[in-house]
C-alpha cells in the first residue's frame, strides 16, 4: 500500500513539474520575436473590428494598444459597425485610436453599415476615414433615457420612500416623475457632453465649431452625404482602407494582414460572455450615450 501511494505521489510531482515547464515554454514563445505577445513577424496591417453597441471599452482598448506597440504591425485598420453607446466608453476607445495616430503609425477607419454617434466619435481619432456610399453615419449628439414606472406602480399600490443626502441624489429615479429642476440639471450635463463631442469633431476634422453645429442635431447621413460635410475622407470598402493603409505605411505589393484570433466557443465562455454583457448593461442604466437609435414602428 505504501509503495502504491509513493508511486501516485511521484506521478503527481512529475505532472506538476511538466506543467510548469510547458507554461514556461509557451510564455517564452509568446514573447519572443514580438515584444507585445502577438507572436507574429513581418510588415503587416493590423485589423481590428468594433462591432455592436459600445458598453465597455476595455477589450477594444487592449487590442488597439497591442497593435500600437507591436513592431510587426506597420499600420492599423479599424472596422466600425456600431451605432455608438456609452459616452465614457466611446471616449476611451477614441483616445486609444488617437494614441496610435500620435505614435506615427497610420490608422484608418473603415465604416461598415453603421458608424454613428459614438461610433463616429471613435472614428475621429484616425488619420483617415473611409465610408461606403450607403454607410449610416453622423448622429452627432447625446441622449439620456430614463424609464418611468410611476403609473404602473400607482395602479398596483406600490410606493417608494426615499431618504437622500441632497436634492439631486435620486435624479432619474424610475419610481416618480422628473421635476423641472432635475430636467434642467440633466440638460446641462447633456449639453456639456455634447460640447465635448462637437469639439472632438471640429478638432480632428479641421472644421469650425460653427460648421459642426450646423448639422450636429442628431441627424444621420449616408457616406456620400458625409464626405460633402467633411465628416469622412473618401468613399470605399474595407479593401480600399487596407490598401490605403499599406500605402501610408510604405508597404509595397499586396499587404499581409493580421487580426486577433477569435475566441473559442465553449459553453463556459458563452455563459460568462452573456453574464458579463448583461452585468455591463445593468450597470450602465440610466446612462448618457453617444448612440444612434433606428426608429421603430
N, C-alpha and C positions, 0 to 999 in steps of 0.2 A: 504493500500500500504506500509506504514511504517513497519507494523508487518511482512509483507511478506519479505521485504528487510532485516529486522533483522534476520528472520529465515534463509535466504540464507547465510548471513554473519556468523551465528552460525555454519551452516553446513561446510562452508569453513574452519573456525577456527578449528573445530573438526577434519576434514580431514587432515589438516596440522599437528596437534599435533600427530595424529595417524601415519602419515607418518614418522615423526621424531622418534617416539618410535620404529617403525619397523626397521628403519635404525640402531638404537642403538642395537636392539636385534640381527640383522643379523651380525653386526660388532662384537658383543660380542661372538657369537657362532663361528664366523670365526677365532677368535684368541685364544679361549680357548682350551687347550689341545695340541696346537701346535703353537709355537711362530712365525712360518713363515706364518701362514694363510692357510696352506694346508688343515686343518680340518680333519686330519687322525690320527690314533693311531696305535701302534704296530710296530713290526720289519718288514719293507717292503723293497723290491727292487724298487727303482725309475726308471722308464722307460722314456727316452726322445728320440725323433727322430729328426734328422737333415736331411731334405729332399729337393732336388732340388738345383738350383744354389744359392750360398751364395751371396746375395746382401746386406743384413742388418743383424747385429748381435744382436740387442737389445733384441728382443723377446727370442732368444735362450739363451743369457747370463742370462736374468732374470730367466728363468726356471732352469738353472743349479745352479744359486746362491740359489734359494729357496730349491732345492734338497740338496745342501750342508749344508744349515743352519737348516734343519728340523731334529729334534731328532727322528722322526718316520721313517726316511729313513736311513737304515743301509749301503746300497751300491747303486750305480747308474750304469745302463747300457745305453750307448748312441748308438742308432742305426743310422748308417750313410748310406744314399743313396744319395750321392751328388758328382758331378764332380768337385766341388770346386767353386771358384768365386773370389770376391774382396780380395785383399791382406790384407788390414787392418781388414776387417770383419772376415776373416779366423783367423787372429792372435788374435782377441778379443775373439772369441769362444774358441780357443786353450787355452788362458790364463784362461778362466772360467773352462775349463775341468781340467787344471793343478791345479787350486786352490782347487778343490775337492780332488785330489790326495794328495796334500800337507796338507790338513786338517786331513788326516789319514783315511778318508772314502774311501773305494775301489771304483774305477770307471773303468769300462771296456767298450771297443768299440766293437760293433758287426757290421761288414761290410755287407751290403746287396749286391745289384747288382753292384753298383759303389761306390767307396770311393777313389777318385783320386784327385791329386793335392791339392787344398785347403781342400778337404775332408780328405785327408791323413794327411795334416798338423794338422788339428784339432785332429785327432786320436792319434797323437804323445803325447798328454798331458795325456793320460790314463795310468793306471797301466798295462793293458794288452790289446792286440788287437786280436780279433777272426775274421777270414775271412772264407767265403765259398771257396771251391777249385776253383770255377769259378768266384769269385769276380774280378772285374776290379779295380785295384789299381795302386799305383805308380804315374806316370806322374809328377815327381818332376821337377818343372820348373816354369817360369814366362812368361806371354805373354801379349803383348800390341797390340791392333788392332786399326788402325786409318783409317777411310774411306777417300777416295779421290774423290771429285766430280768435280775436275778441268776440266776434259774432257767434262763432261756434261754441265757445266756452260759456257765453251767456245763455245759450239755449240748453246746455246740459247742466247749468248751475255750478260751474267751476270758477272760482275766483282766486287770484294770487295776491298775497300780501307781501309787499316788498319793503325791506329796510335797507337804506343805502346811505353812503357817506356824502354824496353830492347830487346835485340836480340832474346831471347828465350821466350818472353811473350806469343806469339801465336803459340808456338810449338805444332804440332798436329792439326793444322788448316785443315779442310777438303776442303778448298777452293783453295789450292795450293799444289804443290809438296813439299815434305820434303827435306831440304838441307842436305848435308853431315855432317855439324856441328851439326845439330839437331839430326840426326840419331846417331851420336857418343855420344851426350849428353844423349839421351834416353837409349842407350845401357848401359851406366854407371849406370843409375838408375835401369835398369833391373838386371844388374849384382849384384848390392848391395842387392836388394830384393831376388835374387836367393841365394846369400851367406847367408842371414838370414834363408832361407828355409833349406839349407844344414846343417847349424849349429844346427837348431832345431832337424832335423832327427838324426844327429850324436850324439847329447847330450842325447836325450831321448831313442834312440835305442841302445845306447852304441856301436856305430860304429865309426871308424875313418873317418875324412872328406875325406880322400883319397878313402876309400871304398865307401862312399856315392857318390862321384863324378864319380866313375866308372860306375854307372848306372843312375845318375841323369841328363839325357839328354832328358827328356820328354817322355821316354819310359813307356808304361803301362805293367803291369804284372798281371797274374792270382794270386789268393790267394795261389795256390800251388807253384808258382814261387817265390812269395813274402816271403814265410816262409823260403825258402832256402837262401834268401838275408838278412834275419834278419829284414824285414820290418813288419812282423806280428809274433805273438807268437804261435798261434795254429790254426788249421782248425776246423770249426764247424759252426753251425747255431745259430739263435737267442736264442734258448733254451739252447744251450751249454754255451753261455755267461751269461745267467741268473743263471744257476746252478753254474757256476764258481764264479760269484759274491756272491751268497749266501754262498758258501764255504769260500770265503775270508772274509766274514763278520761274520762267525761263526753261521750262521742260519741253524738249523737242520730241516730235513724234507722238504716237498715241500714249496718253498718260496712263500710268497704272494707279489704281485706286485702292484704298484701304478703308474698311468700316469695321466697327467693333463687332465681334461675334454675337449672334443672337443668343439670348439665354435659353437654356434647355427647358423644355416644357415638362415639368413634373407636377404631380398633384400638390406636392409641398410648396413649390414656387407659385403655382396658380393661386392656391389658397392664401398664401402670405401676401402675394401681389394684390389680390382683391381686397383683403383686410386692410392693407396699407393704404390703398386708394380710398376706401370707404372712410378710414380714420382721417385722412387728409381733407376729404370733402366736408366731413362733420366739423372739423376744427376750423375750417375756413368760412363757416356760415354764422352770421352775415359777414360778407367781405366786400371790400371795394375792388372793382375789377376793371381791367382794360380788356373788355370782351365784347365781341360782336355776336348778337343772337338773331338767328334767322326767324322771321315771323312765321307763325303757325296759324292754321285755321281751325 
